[in-house]
Amino acid sequence: PWALRARLRARLRRWCHARLPRTDSLQLTQRNVYILPTRAGFMLAGTLLVLLVASINYQLNLGYLLTFMLAGSAVVGMHVCHSTLRGLTLHLSPPDPEFAGGNATFGIILANSRNAVRRGIGLAVLDTTHEDRWVWTDVPAQGSSLVQVAFTPARRGLHRLPTLTAETRFPLGTFRVWTVWRPAAQVM
C-alpha cells in the first residue's frame, strides 16, 4: 500500500507541475494561492464542535458565546493567513554558475506593495530530499526581502531550477497557505 501511495503522489505531482507555466516572476493571486487546515486547525474544529454540542445539551448561553467567539477568531485567522501570501510578487535573481557536487544557490526577491508587514513566509525546494531546507523571512511594508534558496544538482551540466514552494501559517497556525512556483531559469 505504501508503494501505491508513493506512485499516486508522484503521478499527481507530475500532473500538477505540468499545468504550471515556467516563469521567473510570479504574482500571487487567489488563483495560485491554496489553503487547508493544519492538524491544529482540525483540533480546533473538533473542540468547537464539542463546545457547541455541550452548549446545546446544557443550554449554556456563555458556552454559545465562547464557541462563536472562537469560531470567529478562526475565520479571521484564515482570512489574515490567506492575505499574507496573496498579493506578493516573487522575482528570481539570475543564478550564478556553481561547482559540481556543491549546492546551487539562487536568490528570490519577495516584493510587498501593501502598507502592512507580511510575517512568517517560508520558501523551499518542493522535493522530498530537500524538505528540511526551509528559509523563513518577513517582508516589510512596501518593501522587499531577499531569500537565498539552495539545492544540490544530481550531476554536472545545465539544470533547470527545481519547483519551489512558499508557505505561511501566520497568525494562528490553524491554516497552511501555500503556492507552487516553477522558475524558468537554468543553472550551470
N, C-alpha and C positions, 0 to 999 in steps of 0.2 A: 504493500500500500504506500510506503514512503517513496519508492521509486516512481510510482504512477503520479503521486502528488508533485514530485520534483519535475517530472516531464510536463505535466499540465501547467505548472507555474512557469517553466521556461517557455513553453509554447505561447502562453498568454502574454508574457513579457515581450517576446518577439513580435507578436501581433500588435501590441500597444506601441512598441518602438517604430514599427513600420508606418504607423499612422501619424507620427510626429515628424514635422519637417526639420531639416537641419538648418540652423541659423546661428549666427554669432551674437545676436542680440534678441532678447526675449522680454516682451511687455506682459506682465502677469495680469490677467483679466479673470472674469468669472468663468470663462470658457476653459481655462487651463489651470485653475486652482481647485484642488479637491479637498474634501473634509470628511472625516469619520471620527467617531468617539474612540477614546483610548480605553484601556482597562479601567482607569479611574472614572472615566465618563460612564461606562456601563455600571460600575458600582454605585455611582451617584444616582443613575436612573433607577436601579434596584432599591436603593434607600428611599428615594422619593415615592416609589410605588408602595413600599411598606408603610411609609408615613401616611400616605393618602388612604390606604385601606384601614390603618389604625384610627385615623381621624374620622372616617366614615363609620367604622364599627362603634367607636366610643363617643361619637358626636362631640368632638373637641374642636371648638372654633379656633383656638390658638394653634392647634395642630394643622388646621387648614392654612392659617396664616403662615406658619413656618414652612409648610410644604410648598406653597405657591411662591413665597419669597425665595426659597432655594431654587425652585424651578425657573423663576425669573432671572436669578443670578446666572444660572447655567445657560439660558438663552442669550443673555447679554454677553457672557463669556464666549459663546460660539460666534456671535457677530464680531466681537473685537478680534478674536483669533483669526477669522477669515479675512478681515480687513487689514490685518498686519501684513499679509503677503500680497493681497490684491492691490494693484497699482504700482508695485515695484518694477523697476526695469533692470534686467541683468545684461551686462555687456562683458564680452570676453576680450581680455587683452591678448595680443598675439603671443603664443608660447615660444620660448627660446629653445634651440636645439639642446638636447641632453646626451650624456654618455650612455652607452648600452649597459644595462644591468642596474642603473640608478633610477631614482624617482624622477618622473617628468612632472615638473611643477608649472602651473599656469595660474594666472590671476583672473578674478572675476570682480567687476565693479558693480556694486548694488547701488542704484540711484533712487533717491526718495524725493518726490516732488511735493509731498504733503507737509503741512506745518506741524506734524506730530512725529515723535521719535518712534521707530519700529524696533521692538526689542525681541531678543531671543530667536534670531534667524540662523538656521544651520544649513550648511551646504556640504555635500559629499558625493562621491562617485557612486552611482547606482549599480552596485555589483556585490555579489556575496563575499568576495575576497577582500573588499575594502570597507566593510560596514563599520569598522571601529574608527574610521578616519573622518569624523565629523569636525567641521570648523564652524564655530559659533561667533556671531557678531551682532552688534546693534547698529542700526543705520540712523544717523542724526537727521533732524528735521531739515528739509530742503537741502540735503547734503548727500554725500556718497560714502561708501565704505569699500575698501579693497580687501578681498579674501584670497588667500593662496590655497589652492587645492592640488593634491598630488596623486599620481597613480604610477604603478610600475608596469611598463610595457613588457609583453611576453618575449619579444625578440627584437633584433635590430631592424632599422628601416623606418619608413614613413608610416605613421599610425594616425588614425582618426582619434580625436579626443573621445573619451568614454561618455556615456549618458550620465548626466548629473541630476541630482535631486536637491530641492530646497524645501525646508520644512520649518514649522514653528508650532509650539504648544502654549504659547503665551496667551492669556494671562493665568488661567486656572489649571492647565494641564489636563482638562477633561476632553479636549478635542485635538486631533492632529490634522493640521492643514499642510498640504504639500503640493509640489508641482514637479514635473519631469521635463528636462531640457536636453536636447541633442545638439551640441555645438557642431558647426560645420568645419572648424579649423582642424589642421593636422599638425603633428609634431614629429620632428626627426629624431 
